[in-house]
Amino acid sequence: MKGGVVAVITILAFFTLVVKPGQAVTCGQVDAALVPCISYLTGQGDSPSPACCSGVKAVKGKAQTTADKRACCSCVKAAANKYANLKDAAAQILPTKCGVQMDIPISRSVDCDK
C-alpha cells in the first residue's frame, strides 16, 4: 500500500512539472502590446509603426485558445472604447497593414462571445 501511494505521488509530481497550466491573457498585456498603435488608430499616422505591428503579432501569439481569443477580444474592445477619436476603419485594417491574420476583430462593438 505504501509503495502505491509513493507511486501516485511520484506520477502527480511528474505531471505537475511537465504539464504547465495555460496562463490567462490579461488586459494589461494586451494594452501594453497595442499602445504603440494609438497614434495610427487615432489618425495621426498613415501606417502603423514597426512597434505597433510587433504588438499586434504579440497579441495574436497570446490568443491561442478560444478562451484566450475571447479575453483578448474583450480587452481590445475595452481599450478601443477608451479612445473617442479612434478611427474604426484604421482599427479594422490594422492587422492587414501589419501582415497579420487575426481571429480577433478590433472594434468597439464586436460581440466577443461569437
N, CA, C and O of each residue as an XYZ file, in Angstrom:
456
protein
N       0.818     -1.196      0.000
C       0.000      0.000      0.000
C       0.863      1.262      0.000
O       0.605      2.214     -0.737
N       1.904      1.242      0.854
C       2.783      2.403      0.944
C       3.469      2.663     -0.402
O       3.636      3.816     -0.800
N       3.863      1.603     -1.095
C       4.501      1.739     -2.406
C       3.546      2.318     -3.435
O       3.974      3.075     -4.306
N       2.263      1.984     -3.358
C       1.252      2.522     -4.276
C       1.061      4.018     -4.081
O       0.930      4.768     -5.048
N       1.046      4.444     -2.827
C       0.896      5.869     -2.512
C       2.099      6.644     -3.042
O       1.941      7.716     -3.627
N       3.287      6.110     -2.839
C       4.505      6.762     -3.331
C       4.474      6.859     -4.858
O       4.870      7.880     -5.420
N       4.009      5.814     -5.525
C       3.928      5.823     -6.986
C       2.960      6.889     -7.471
O       3.252      7.601     -8.431
N       1.810      7.005     -6.817
C       0.818      8.013     -7.210
C       1.387      9.416     -6.996
O       1.240     10.280     -7.861
N       2.021      9.646     -5.877
C       2.614     10.963     -5.600
C       3.701     11.278     -6.626
O       3.805     12.412     -7.093
N       4.499     10.292     -6.973
C       5.554     10.484     -7.970
C       4.953     10.849     -9.323
O       5.450     11.749    -10.000
N       3.898     10.164     -9.717
C       3.249     10.453    -11.003
C       2.638     11.853    -10.994
O       2.772     12.592    -11.968
N       1.972     12.220     -9.906
C       1.384     13.562     -9.810
C       2.463     14.644     -9.861
O       2.291     15.674    -10.513
N       3.568     14.402     -9.172
C       4.673     15.371     -9.188
C       5.234     15.509    -10.596
O       5.566     16.614    -11.025
N       5.342     14.405    -11.315
C       5.845     14.438    -12.688
C       4.924     15.287    -13.570
O       5.398     16.137    -14.324
N       3.622     15.059    -13.476
C       2.682     15.834    -14.293
C       2.666     17.310    -13.909
O       2.465     18.171    -14.765
N       2.872     17.603    -12.649
C       2.936     18.992    -12.219
C       4.120     19.703    -12.866
O       4.024     20.877    -13.225
N       5.221     18.999    -13.014
C       6.408     19.594    -13.620
C       6.300     19.683    -15.144
O       6.788     20.642    -15.743
N       5.672     18.701    -15.767
C       5.624     18.632    -17.222
C       4.452     19.410    -17.807
O       4.619     20.130    -18.791
N       3.288     19.275    -17.224
C       2.088     19.912    -17.752
C       1.890     21.231    -17.034
O       1.433     21.253    -15.891
N       2.226     22.318    -17.683
C       2.079     23.635    -17.082
C       0.736     24.206    -17.488
O       0.408     24.217    -18.675
N      -0.041     24.676    -16.544
C      -1.333     25.238    -16.889
C      -1.164     26.488    -17.738
O      -0.214     27.250    -17.561
N      -2.100     26.689    -18.663
C      -2.053     27.870    -19.526
C      -2.205     29.131    -18.708
O      -2.998     29.190    -17.768
N      -1.457     30.111    -19.067
C      -1.545     31.370    -18.357
C      -2.590     32.238    -19.042
O      -2.579     32.397    -20.263
N      -3.474     32.787    -18.258
C      -4.547     33.607    -18.800
C      -3.981     34.911    -19.355
O      -3.030     35.479    -18.817
N      -4.580     35.357    -20.422
C      -4.212     36.631    -21.029
C      -4.843     37.747    -20.206
O      -6.015     37.664    -19.838
N      -4.074     38.783    -19.917
C      -4.610     39.914    -19.159
C      -4.757     41.132    -20.061
O      -4.065     41.268    -21.070
N      -5.673     42.012    -19.676
C      -5.851     43.244    -20.442
C      -4.599     44.116    -20.358
O      -4.305     44.868    -21.287
N      -3.874     44.020    -19.268
C      -2.626     44.772    -19.154
C      -1.628     44.365    -20.226
O      -0.947     45.211    -20.804
N      -1.544     43.052    -20.493
C      -0.647     42.560    -21.546
C      -1.100     43.045    -22.917
O      -0.286     43.491    -23.726
N      -2.395     42.956    -23.171
C      -2.938     43.362    -24.465
C      -2.763     44.869    -24.653
O      -2.334     45.320    -25.715
N      -3.095     45.641    -23.626
C      -2.955     47.095    -23.703
C      -1.509     47.495    -23.968
O      -1.236     48.334    -24.826
N      -0.585     46.887    -23.226
C       0.834     47.215    -23.383
C       1.315     46.890    -24.799
O       2.114     47.627    -25.376
N       0.822     45.784    -25.350
C       1.241     45.392    -26.699
C       0.714     46.361    -27.758
O       1.376     46.600    -28.768
N      -0.470     46.916    -27.528
C      -1.098     47.748    -28.561
C      -0.923     49.251    -28.355
O      -1.353     50.030    -29.205
N      -0.311     49.677    -27.264
C      -0.080     51.109    -27.029
C       0.629     51.783    -28.207
O       0.265     52.904    -28.563
N       1.626     51.142    -28.824
C       2.286     51.810    -29.954
C       1.367     52.047    -31.160
O       1.747     52.754    -32.094
N       0.181     51.470    -31.148
C      -0.751     51.616    -32.272
C      -1.676     52.816    -32.127
O      -2.387     53.156    -33.073
N      -1.685     53.460    -30.976
C      -2.649     54.531    -30.701
C      -2.558     55.651    -31.729
O      -3.585     56.118    -32.221
N      -1.359     56.086    -32.058
C      -1.246     57.213    -32.999
C      -1.838     56.838    -34.353
O      -2.540     57.647    -34.960
N      -1.571     55.640    -34.831
C      -2.149     55.201    -36.112
C      -3.673     55.088    -36.000
O      -4.398     55.531    -36.891
N      -4.146     54.504    -34.924
C      -5.581     54.264    -34.765
C      -6.385     55.543    -34.544
O      -7.598     55.557    -34.753
N      -5.726     56.597    -34.130
C      -6.425     57.871    -33.935
C      -6.183     58.842    -35.083
O      -6.502     60.027    -34.981
N      -5.619     58.338    -36.171
C      -5.462     59.143    -37.380
C      -4.242     60.024    -37.414
O      -4.174     60.940    -38.233
N      -3.265     59.777    -36.545
C      -2.067     60.607    -36.501
C      -0.916     60.029    -37.314
O       0.217     60.500    -37.225
N      -1.215     59.016    -38.099
C      -0.196     58.421    -38.950
C      -0.849     57.668    -40.085
O      -1.973     57.182    -39.955
N      -0.135     57.570    -41.215
C      -0.683     56.883    -42.382
C      -0.548     55.371    -42.297
O      -1.305     54.634    -42.929
N       0.421     54.916    -41.512
C       0.624     53.472    -41.393
C       1.097     53.154    -39.980
O       1.681     54.007    -39.311
N       0.850     51.941    -39.530
C       1.290     51.561    -38.185
C       2.811     51.449    -38.109
O       3.471     51.081    -39.080
N       3.340     51.766    -36.961
C       4.791     51.681    -36.738
C       5.218     50.223    -36.597
O       4.390     49.353    -36.330
N       6.516     49.956    -36.778
C       7.008     48.595    -36.536
C       6.696     48.107    -35.113
O       6.399     46.929    -34.915
N       6.764     49.004    -34.130
C       6.451     48.624    -32.752
C       4.977     48.231    -32.616
O       4.635     47.301    -31.886
N       4.123     48.946    -33.324
C       2.695     48.622    -33.328
C       2.481     47.228    -33.909
O       1.773     46.410    -33.321
N       3.083     46.963    -35.045
C       2.914     45.655    -35.692
C       3.489     44.528    -34.835
O       2.953     43.420    -34.825
N       4.568     44.804    -34.123
C       5.101     43.810    -33.185
C       4.084     43.517    -32.092
O       3.924     42.372    -31.669
N       3.399     44.561    -31.638
C       2.365     44.391    -30.628
C       1.184     43.583    -31.138
O       0.645     42.742    -30.419
N       0.779     43.837    -32.382
C      -0.318     43.077    -32.989
C       0.070     41.600    -33.073
O      -0.738     40.720    -32.774
N       1.301     41.342    -33.477
C       1.785     39.953    -33.554
C       1.837     39.315    -32.168
O       1.539     38.131    -32.015
N       2.214     40.096    -31.167
C       2.273     39.572    -29.801
C       0.879     39.191    -29.303
O       0.709     38.154    -28.661
N      -0.113     40.026    -29.597
C      -1.487     39.720    -29.181
C      -1.964     38.454    -29.886
O      -2.586     37.592    -29.264
N      -1.677     38.341    -31.167
C      -2.065     37.120    -31.886
C      -1.405     35.899    -31.241
O      -2.039     34.854    -31.098
N      -0.152     36.028    -30.858
C       0.565     34.925    -30.234
C      -0.015     34.516    -28.887
O       0.055     33.346    -28.510
N      -0.585     35.467    -28.161
C      -1.180     35.170    -26.861
C      -2.543     34.512    -27.002
O      -2.985     33.802    -26.098
N      -3.211     34.739    -28.121
C      -4.586     34.253    -28.314
C      -4.582     32.909    -29.025
O      -4.888     32.821    -30.214
N      -4.236     31.877    -28.294
C      -4.154     30.542    -28.885
C      -5.421     29.724    -28.674
O      -5.848     29.002    -29.574
N      -6.016     29.830    -27.508
C      -7.221     29.054    -27.217
C      -8.453     29.925    -27.417
O      -8.341     31.147    -27.523
N      -9.621     29.308    -27.469
C     -10.863     30.075    -27.600
C     -11.020     31.034    -26.428
O     -11.418     32.183    -26.617
N     -10.712     30.575    -25.227
C     -10.817     31.435    -24.045
C      -9.864     32.621    -24.149
O     -10.234     33.744    -23.806
N      -8.636     32.381    -24.619
C      -7.665     33.468    -24.789
C      -8.132     34.451    -25.852
O      -7.981     35.661    -25.687
N      -8.697     33.940    -26.942
C      -9.193     34.818    -28.013
C     -10.319     35.695    -27.494
O     -10.371     36.885    -27.805
N     -11.213     35.126    -26.712
C     -12.311     35.917    -26.147
C     -11.781     36.963    -25.175
O     -12.247     38.102    -25.160
N     -10.803     36.568    -24.362
C     -10.212     37.511    -23.408
C      -9.529     38.656    -24.150
O      -9.714     39.820    -23.798
N      -8.745     38.334    -25.171
C      -8.078     39.368    -25.963
C      -9.102     40.272    -26.638
O      -8.941     41.492    -26.657
N     -10.144     39.679    -27.184
C     -11.196     40.442    -27.842
C     -11.822     41.427    -26.863
O     -11.999     42.600    -27.192
N     -12.156     40.965    -25.673
C     -12.762     41.843    -24.661
C     -11.809     42.967    -24.263
O     -12.233     44.105    -24.066
N     -10.536     42.650    -24.147
C      -9.538     43.662    -23.794
C      -9.392     44.697    -24.904
O      -9.328     45.898    -24.639
N      -9.340     44.226    -26.142
C      -9.215     45.137    -27.292
C     -10.448     46.025    -27.377
O     -10.334     47.228    -27.612
N     -11.617     45.444    -27.187
C     -12.874     46.209    -27.241
C     -12.886     47.281    -26.145
O     -13.243     48.431    -26.405
N     -12.504     46.913    -24.940
C     -12.465     47.870    -23.828
C     -11.467     48.989    -24.112
O     -11.743     50.160    -23.851
N     -10.306     48.618    -24.648
C      -9.289     49.626    -24.971
C      -9.789     50.555    -26.073
O      -9.585     51.767    -26.001
N     -10.436     50.002    -27.083
C     -10.951     50.816    -28.187
C     -11.982     51.818    -27.690
O     -12.052     52.940    -28.192
N     -12.770     51.425    -26.719
C     -13.802     52.318    -26.193
C     -13.249     53.439    -25.328
O     -13.978     54.372    -24.991
N     -11.972     53.368    -24.961
C     -11.335     54.440    -24.192
C     -10.990     55.635    -25.066
O     -10.770     56.734    -24.556
N     -10.941     55.434    -26.372
C     -10.499     56.485    -27.286
C     -11.658     56.910    -28.183
O     -12.011     56.209    -29.132
N     -12.246     58.066    -27.872
C     -13.391     58.558    -28.649
C     -12.996     58.861    -30.092
O     -13.824     58.780    -30.998
N     -11.728     59.211    -30.299
C     -11.278     59.584    -31.647
C     -10.653     58.415    -32.417
O      -9.994     58.627    -33.435
N     -10.856     57.193    -31.939
C     -10.344     56.021    -32.643
C     -11.055     55.878    -33.986
O     -12.283     55.944    -34.052
N     -10.307     55.690    -35.020
C     -10.857     55.541    -36.376
C     -11.184     54.066    -36.602
O     -10.291     53.220    -36.646
N     -12.473     53.773    -36.744
C     -12.901     52.380    -36.908
C     -12.278     51.730    -38.141
O     -11.884     50.565    -38.094
N     -12.188     52.466    -39.232
C     -11.611     51.893    -40.457
C     -10.144     51.523    -40.238
O      -9.693     50.474    -40.697
N      -9.401     52.382    -39.539
C      -7.993     52.100    -39.255
C      -7.872     50.879    -38.341
O      -6.971     50.058    -38.513
N      -8.777     50.764    -37.377
C      -8.749     49.630    -36.451
C      -9.015     48.318    -37.180
O      -8.357     47.310    -36.919
N      -9.973     48.336    -38.087
C     -10.333     47.105    -38.786
C      -9.250     46.640    -39.757
O      -9.104     45.442    -39.998
N      -8.500     47.575    -40.308
C      -7.474     47.198    -41.284
C      -6.086     47.031    -40.641
O      -5.141     46.620    -41.313
N      -5.966     47.344    -39.368
C      -4.669     47.271    -38.685
C      -3.970     45.919    -38.853
O      -2.804     45.898    -39.246
N      -4.624     44.802    -38.575
C      -3.915     43.523    -38.736
C      -3.393     43.322    -40.167
O      -2.270     42.855    -40.359
N      -4.201     43.673    -41.156
C      -3.785     43.529    -42.557
C      -2.574     44.407    -42.854
O      -1.636     43.977    -43.526
N      -2.599     45.636    -42.353
C      -1.461     46.553    -42.580
C      -0.184     46.016    -41.934
O       0.923     46.319    -42.378
N      -0.353     45.216    -40.881
C       0.807     44.628    -40.201
C       1.153     43.244    -40.745
O       2.105     42.615    -40.283
N       0.390     42.772    -41.719
C       0.662     41.462    -42.297
C       0.321     40.314    -41.369
O       0.967     39.266    -41.401
N      -0.689     40.510    -40.544
C      -1.090     39.511    -39.564
C      -2.546     39.127    -39.813
O      -3.407     39.993    -39.970
N      -2.811     37.835    -39.846
C      -4.193     37.375    -39.952
C      -4.696     37.130    -38.535
O      -4.242     36.212    -37.852
N      -5.637     37.961    -38.104
C      -6.140     37.894    -36.735
C      -7.523     37.273    -36.688
O      -8.357     37.497    -37.565
N      -7.744     36.490    -35.648
C      -9.074     35.964    -35.373
C      -9.821     36.891    -34.419
O     -10.969     36.632    -34.055
N      -9.162     37.964    -34.023
C      -9.735     38.897    -33.060
C     -10.007     40.222    -33.768
O      -9.070     40.904    -34.183
N     -11.267     40.589    -33.909
C     -11.563     41.872    -34.537
C     -11.216     43.031    -33.605
O     -11.343     42.918    -32.385
N     -10.783     44.125    -34.181
C     -10.507     45.319    -33.394
C     -11.665     46.269    -33.657
O     -11.748     46.900    -34.711
N     -12.550     46.356    -32.684
C     -13.785     47.111    -32.867
C     -14.378     47.450    -31.521
O     -14.167     46.740    -30.538
N     -15.126     48.547    -31.483
C     -15.820     48.929    -30.259
C     -17.095     48.142    -30.028
O     -17.584     48.054    -28.902
N     -17.633     47.570    -31.098
C     -18.960     46.984    -30.995
C     -19.006     45.469    -31.239
O     -20.092     44.897    -31.331
N     -17.872     44.830    -31.342
C     -17.838     43.398    -31.620
C     -18.409     42.590    -30.449
O     -18.245     42.967    -29.288
N     -19.072     41.489    -30.763
C     -19.543     40.549    -29.744
C     -18.451     39.499    -29.561
O     -18.283     38.623    -30.410
N     -17.724     39.581    -28.481
C     -16.565     38.700    -28.273
C     -16.951     37.265    -27.942
O     -16.083     36.393    -27.896
N     -18.214     37.005    -27.714
C     -18.658     35.649    -27.406
C     -18.954     34.835    -28.646
O     -19.261     33.647    -28.548
N     -18.867     35.449    -29.805
C     -19.148     34.715    -31.055
C     -17.879     34.260    -31.709
O     -17.922     33.630    -32.766
